[in-house]
Protein backbone atom coordinates (compact mmCIF):
# COMPACT_ATOMS: atom_id res chain seq x y z
CA UNK A 1 0.00 0.00 0.00
CA UNK A 2 1.16 3.53 -0.76
CA UNK A 3 1.79 5.87 2.18
CA UNK A 4 0.82 9.52 2.43
CA UNK A 5 2.89 11.62 4.83
CA UNK A 6 1.20 14.89 5.84
CA UNK A 7 4.08 16.84 7.32
CA UNK A 8 3.81 20.05 9.33
CA UNK A 9 6.68 22.34 8.35
CA UNK A 10 6.13 25.20 10.78
CA UNK A 11 5.07 28.80 10.37
CA UNK A 12 7.69 29.89 7.86
CA UNK A 13 11.10 29.57 9.47
CA UNK A 14 12.97 26.58 7.99
CA UNK A 15 14.39 25.97 11.47
CA UNK A 16 10.86 25.23 12.74
CA UNK A 17 11.08 21.71 11.31
CA UNK A 18 11.20 18.95 13.89
CA UNK A 19 13.53 15.95 13.62
CA UNK A 20 10.41 13.85 13.04
CA UNK A 21 9.43 16.06 10.10
CA UNK A 22 12.90 15.90 8.56
CA UNK A 23 12.93 12.12 8.87
CA UNK A 24 9.48 11.91 7.28
CA UNK A 25 10.52 14.06 4.33
CA UNK A 26 13.53 11.81 3.78
CA UNK A 27 11.28 8.74 3.71
CA UNK A 28 9.30 10.14 0.80
CA UNK A 29 9.81 9.03 -2.78
CA UNK A 30 7.87 12.10 -3.91
CA UNK A 31 7.53 15.53 -2.28
CA UNK A 32 4.53 17.54 -3.41
CA UNK A 33 4.78 21.35 -3.56
CA UNK A 34 1.61 23.39 -4.20
CA UNK A 35 1.63 26.40 -6.50
CA UNK A 36 -1.02 28.93 -5.49
CA UNK A 37 -0.49 31.15 -8.50
CA UNK A 38 0.87 34.60 -9.22
CA UNK A 39 1.79 36.60 -6.16
CA UNK A 40 2.32 33.57 -3.92
CA UNK A 41 5.38 32.06 -5.58
CA UNK A 42 7.47 32.68 -2.48
CA UNK A 43 5.29 30.19 -0.55
CA UNK A 44 6.33 27.46 -2.96
CA UNK A 45 9.91 28.75 -2.86
CA UNK A 46 10.00 28.43 0.93
CA UNK A 47 8.89 24.80 0.68
CA UNK A 48 11.54 24.12 -1.94
CA UNK A 49 14.13 25.77 0.30
CA UNK A 50 13.15 23.40 3.11
CA UNK A 51 13.51 20.43 0.76
CA UNK A 52 16.92 21.62 -0.43
CA UNK A 53 18.06 22.22 3.13
CA UNK A 54 16.93 18.99 4.77
CA UNK A 55 16.18 16.28 2.22
CA UNK A 56 19.24 14.13 1.57
CA UNK A 57 17.47 11.14 0.00
CA UNK A 58 18.95 11.01 -3.52
CA UNK A 59 16.05 8.91 -4.80
CA UNK A 60 13.37 11.45 -3.91
CA UNK A 61 11.88 13.86 -6.40
CA UNK A 62 9.89 17.06 -6.04
CA UNK A 63 6.64 17.51 -7.96
CA UNK A 64 4.70 20.76 -8.15
CA UNK A 65 0.97 21.02 -8.66
CA UNK A 66 -1.46 23.87 -9.29
CA UNK A 67 -3.99 24.66 -6.57
CA UNK A 68 -7.45 25.52 -7.94
CA UNK A 69 -9.09 28.64 -6.59
CA UNK A 70 -12.03 28.35 -4.23
CA UNK A 71 -15.21 30.09 -5.40
CA UNK A 72 -15.19 32.90 -2.85
CA UNK A 73 -18.39 34.32 -4.38
CA UNK A 74 -20.42 31.23 -3.52
CA UNK A 75 -23.34 32.22 -1.25
CA UNK A 76 -22.95 28.90 0.61
CA UNK A 77 -19.50 29.01 2.20
CA UNK A 78 -19.57 25.40 3.38
CA UNK A 79 -20.68 24.03 0.02
CA UNK A 80 -18.07 26.12 -1.77
CA UNK A 81 -15.32 24.72 0.45
CA UNK A 82 -16.56 21.15 -0.09
CA UNK A 83 -16.50 21.63 -3.89
CA UNK A 84 -12.96 23.00 -3.63
CA UNK A 85 -11.88 20.04 -1.51
CA UNK A 86 -13.38 17.62 -4.04
CA UNK A 87 -11.35 19.29 -6.80
CA UNK A 88 -8.18 19.00 -4.71
CA UNK A 89 -8.91 15.35 -3.86
CA UNK A 90 -9.06 14.59 -7.59
CA UNK A 91 -5.71 16.35 -8.10
CA UNK A 92 -4.18 14.45 -5.15
CA UNK A 93 -5.36 11.12 -6.54
CA UNK A 94 -3.76 11.90 -9.90
CA UNK A 95 -0.48 12.79 -8.19
CA UNK A 96 -0.54 9.64 -6.07
CA UNK A 97 -1.37 7.37 -9.00
CA UNK A 98 1.96 8.39 -10.50
CA UNK A 99 4.07 7.18 -7.56
CA UNK A 100 5.53 3.70 -7.03
CA UNK A 101 3.52 0.96 -5.32
CA UNK A 102 4.49 0.67 -1.63
CA UNK A 103 6.14 4.08 -1.97
CA UNK A 104 5.64 7.17 0.19
CA UNK A 105 4.62 10.69 -0.77
CA UNK A 106 4.84 13.80 1.40
CA UNK A 107 2.61 16.86 1.44
CA UNK A 108 4.40 19.80 3.09
CA UNK A 109 1.79 21.62 5.17
CA UNK A 110 2.22 25.11 6.59
CA UNK A 111 2.13 25.15 10.39
CA UNK A 112 0.45 22.06 11.79
CA UNK A 113 -1.76 19.81 9.62
CA UNK A 114 -4.45 19.64 12.32
CA UNK A 115 -4.90 23.40 12.84
CA UNK A 116 -6.79 25.37 10.20
CA UNK A 117 -5.53 23.32 7.27
CA UNK A 118 -7.60 21.09 5.03
CA UNK A 119 -5.04 18.56 3.80
CA UNK A 120 -6.13 15.91 6.32
CA UNK A 121 -9.79 16.32 5.28
CA UNK A 122 -8.93 16.21 1.58
CA UNK A 123 -6.77 13.12 1.96
CA UNK A 124 -9.58 11.66 4.07
CA UNK A 125 -11.66 11.48 0.91
CA UNK A 126 -9.07 8.97 -0.37
CA UNK A 127 -8.75 6.87 2.80
CA UNK A 128 -8.86 3.14 2.30
CA UNK A 129 -6.60 3.41 -0.70
CA UNK A 130 -3.54 4.67 1.20
CA UNK A 131 -1.90 4.50 4.60
CA UNK A 132 -1.80 7.98 6.13
CA UNK A 133 0.66 9.36 8.69
CA UNK A 134 0.44 12.82 10.26
CA UNK A 135 3.55 14.67 11.46
CA UNK A 136 2.75 17.68 13.70
CA UNK A 137 4.44 21.04 13.25
CA UNK A 138 4.94 24.37 14.97
CA UNK A 139 1.87 26.58 14.52
CA UNK A 140 1.53 30.28 13.86
CA UNK A 141 -0.01 30.53 17.33
CA UNK A 142 3.19 29.27 18.92
CA UNK A 143 5.25 31.57 16.71
CA UNK A 144 2.98 34.50 17.66
CA UNK A 145 3.28 34.03 21.41
CA UNK A 146 7.02 33.38 21.16
CA UNK A 147 7.58 36.57 19.18
CA UNK A 148 5.58 38.62 21.68
CA UNK A 149 7.20 36.89 24.66
CA UNK A 150 3.90 35.88 26.26
CA UNK A 151 2.17 32.69 27.37
CA UNK A 152 -0.90 31.69 25.36
CA UNK A 153 -3.03 30.93 28.40
CA UNK A 154 -3.38 32.72 31.71
CA UNK A 155 -3.53 30.83 34.99
CA UNK A 156 -6.73 28.82 35.20
CA UNK A 157 -8.17 30.49 32.10
CA UNK A 158 -9.33 28.93 28.79
CA UNK A 159 -8.30 29.93 25.27
CA UNK A 160 -10.71 30.16 22.35
CA UNK A 161 -9.53 29.72 18.73
CA UNK A 162 -11.73 31.02 15.94
CA UNK A 163 -11.74 32.88 12.60
CA UNK A 164 -12.48 36.48 11.80
CA UNK A 165 -15.72 35.28 10.23
CA UNK A 166 -16.84 33.96 13.65
CA UNK A 167 -15.40 36.64 15.91
CA UNK A 168 -18.02 38.13 18.20
CA UNK A 169 -18.03 39.25 21.83
CA UNK A 170 -14.68 38.27 23.36
CA UNK A 171 -15.36 36.63 26.73
CA UNK A 172 -11.99 34.86 27.08
CA UNK A 173 -8.54 34.96 25.54
CA UNK A 174 -9.24 34.51 21.82
CA UNK A 175 -6.87 33.57 19.01
CA UNK A 176 -8.13 34.67 15.60
CA UNK A 177 -6.90 33.07 12.38
CA UNK A 178 -7.90 33.64 8.76
CA UNK A 179 -9.23 37.15 9.30
CA UNK A 180 -9.39 38.67 5.85
CA UNK A 181 -12.17 40.96 7.03
CA UNK A 182 -10.12 42.65 9.83
CA UNK A 183 -12.90 41.73 12.25
CA UNK A 184 -10.84 43.15 15.12
CA UNK A 185 -11.92 46.61 13.97
CA UNK A 186 -15.37 45.90 15.44
CA UNK A 187 -14.07 44.36 18.67
CA UNK A 188 -13.99 46.11 22.06
CA UNK A 189 -11.27 48.78 21.77
CA UNK A 190 -10.33 48.21 25.42
CA UNK A 191 -9.03 44.70 24.64
CA UNK A 192 -5.32 44.03 24.32
CA UNK A 193 -4.16 42.68 20.96
CA UNK A 194 -1.01 40.75 20.07
CA UNK A 195 -0.82 40.66 16.26
CA UNK A 196 1.73 39.14 13.89
CA UNK A 197 2.19 38.52 10.18
CA UNK A 198 4.68 36.31 8.28
CA UNK A 199 5.54 34.84 11.66
CA UNK A 200 8.86 33.07 11.85
CA UNK A 201 10.11 34.49 8.57
CA UNK A 202 12.54 37.29 7.76
CA UNK A 203 9.50 39.45 6.90
CA UNK A 204 7.85 39.03 10.31
CA UNK A 205 5.83 42.01 11.60
CA UNK A 206 4.44 42.24 15.13
CA UNK A 207 2.30 44.89 16.80
CA UNK A 208 0.80 44.83 20.27
CA UNK A 209 -1.08 47.17 22.59
CA UNK A 210 -4.56 48.37 23.50
CA UNK A 211 -6.74 47.59 20.48
CA UNK A 212 -8.24 51.04 20.20
CA UNK A 213 -4.76 52.57 20.07
CA UNK A 214 -3.14 50.23 17.52
CA UNK A 215 -5.90 48.85 15.28
CA UNK A 216 -5.44 51.51 12.59
CA UNK A 217 -1.69 50.85 12.67
CA UNK A 218 -2.36 47.13 12.10
CA UNK A 219 -4.70 47.86 9.19
CA UNK A 220 -2.07 50.04 7.54
CA UNK A 221 0.67 47.47 8.18
CA UNK A 222 -1.49 44.71 6.66
CA UNK A 223 -2.27 46.83 3.60
CA UNK A 224 1.37 47.77 2.99
CA UNK A 225 2.57 44.20 3.52
CA UNK A 226 -0.04 42.74 1.17
CA UNK A 227 0.92 45.24 -1.53
CA UNK A 228 4.59 44.39 -1.05
CA UNK A 229 4.25 40.60 -1.02
CA UNK A 230 0.99 39.99 -2.89
CA UNK A 231 -0.36 37.94 0.04
CA UNK A 232 -0.47 38.00 3.81
CA UNK A 233 -0.76 35.38 6.54
CA UNK A 234 -1.43 36.84 9.97
CA UNK A 235 -2.97 35.89 13.28
CA UNK A 236 -3.63 37.60 16.57
CA UNK A 237 -4.60 37.14 20.19
CA UNK A 238 -7.25 39.27 21.86
CA UNK A 239 -7.57 39.38 25.64
CA UNK A 240 -9.04 41.53 28.34
CA UNK A 241 -6.40 43.58 30.18
CA UNK A 242 -5.10 42.22 33.49
N, C-alpha and C positions, 0 to 999 in steps of 0.2 A: 504493500500500500504506500502511496505517496504521502509525504508529510508536509504540512504547512506550518511554518514558524512565523508567528506574529510577534514581532520584536519591538519593544519600546526603546526608542533611541534618545529619549530626553527632550528637553525644551529648546534645544538649539545649540548648546555647547557640545562639541564632539567629546569632551571629557566627561560628559554626563553618562556615557555608556557604562553599564556594569560589566563585570567579568562574564557573567552569565550571558549577557547580550552579545558580547564579542565572540564567545564560544559558539553561540547559536548561529551567528552570521557565518562563521567559518565551517559550520556543518552543511550549509546550503550549497546545493549545486547551482541554483539560480537565485539571484537577488533582484527583486522587482522594485523599480523606482518610478513613482508616478510623476507625470508632467501635467501641471494644472494650467498650462497655457501662458500666453504673453503676460509679462508682469510678475510672474511667480517662478521664474526660472531659477532664482537663487535658492528656492526650497529644494528643488531637485539637485542643485549643485551641492548643497550642504549634505544631502544623503550620499552623494557620490564621494564627497570628501571623507565622510565617515568610512565608506567602503575602502577607499584608497588607504586610509590611515590604519585600519584594523584588520581587514580581511587579507589573510596570507595564504588561503587555499588556492593553489594555482589552477585547480580544476573548475573553480566557480566562474560564473559569467553574470554580467549585469544586463538586465533587460528593462528598457523603459516602456511605459504605456501611457496613453492619453486618458485623462480623467474627464468623463462627460460632465457637462454643467447641469446642475439641478435647476428645475423650472421654478425660479424664485417668485414668479408671478402667479403660481397656482393658488387658487383661493383656499384649497385644503392642504395645509402645510404637511400634515402626516402622510397623506396620500402622495404628495409630491416627493417626499423623502423616500417612501417605499418604492416608487417608480424608479427613482435614481439608484437606489440600492439594487434593484433588479437588473438595471443596466450594468452596474459594476460587477454583479455576480456573474453575468454572462461574459464580461471581459476577463474576470479572474479565471473562469473555467477554460477559456481559450488559452490563456497563459499557462495554466497548469497542465493542459493536454499536451503541451509541447515540451514537457520535462520528462526525464527518464523515470521508468517504473521503479518503485522503491527509493526514489530520490527525495530530496528535500528542497523546498523553496521558501524564501524569507520575504515577508513584507515588512519594510521599515516604517514603523508608525511613530509619528511625532508624540512626544510625551509618554503617556502610558496607554496601552491599548484598551484598558477598561474604563478610562475616564474621558468622556466626551469625544469618542472616536467610534466610527461605525465599522471598522474592519472586521471585528469579531462577529457582528451581526450579519455582515455581507457573506463572510466565509461560512457562517452558520447555515446559509441557504444551500451550501454544498456539502454539509456534513453527511457522513455515511460513505462518502466517496474517498475521503482523505482522513488521515490522522492529523489532529490539530494540537499545537503546543503554544502556550502564551508565555511570553517573557516580559515581566513588568519593567517599567522605566520611570525615571524621574519626571514628575509632572510640572506644569507651569505654576501650579499652586506652591509646590515646594521651592521652585526657583524664585517666586514672588516673595515669599516670607523670608527666604535666605537673603535676598537682595535688600530687603527693608530691615533685616536684623530683628525680626519679631517672631513670636510663636504663633502658630495658626489658631490654637484654642486658648481660651483663658480658663483659669482654674474652675473646674466644676461646670463649665459652660459648653453648650453644643455649638456646632458649626453647620451652617446650611450652605449647600452648593446648588446654584441655579444658573439660569441664563438671563440675559437682558430682557428677553421676551416675557419671562415669568417673574421679573423683579417687581415686588409690590412693597407693602409696609415691612420695614426691616425690624424684626423683633429679636434677632440674635445675630451673632457674627455671621456675615453672609459673603461667600465667595461668588463672584459673577464671572461667567465665561461666555464667550460668543455674544458679545453685546455690540452688534453693529448699529443699534439704535441709540447709543449713549443714554441708556435708561437712567443712569445715575443723575442726569440733569433734573429728573423729577423726584429724586429721593430727598429725604430730610436733610437740609443743608447743615444741620448741627452734627451729623454723623462724621466720623473720621473715615478717610479713604486711603488705602494703600494701593496704588495703581502701578502697573508695569507693562511694557510692550517689548517684543523681541527678547524676552527674558533668556538670560544665559548666553546671548550672542554678543558680538562686538558692538552691535547697534542698540543694545539695551537702553531703555529710557525708564526712569522711575520718578514718580511724583507722589508725595503724601502730605496730609494735612487735613484741616477741617474742610469738609466737602464744599460748603458755600464759598470758601476762600480760594479753592484751587480748581473747581470744576471747569471754569472757562479756560484755565491754563491747560488742563488735560485735553479739552476739545481742540484747542489750537495745536497742541503737540501731536495729537492723533492725525489731524488734517495734514500737517506738514510732513509727518512720517509717511503717511499713505501716499502723498504726492511724490515723495522721494523714492520710495521702494516699490510702489504699485500695489502694495498689500500691507496689511497689519494684523498681527496676532497679539492681543492684549488680554489681561485679566486684572481683577481687582478685588480687594476685600473691603467691605463696609462694616463698621462696628460703632456702637454707641460709645462715647467717650467714657473713660474711667471716672 
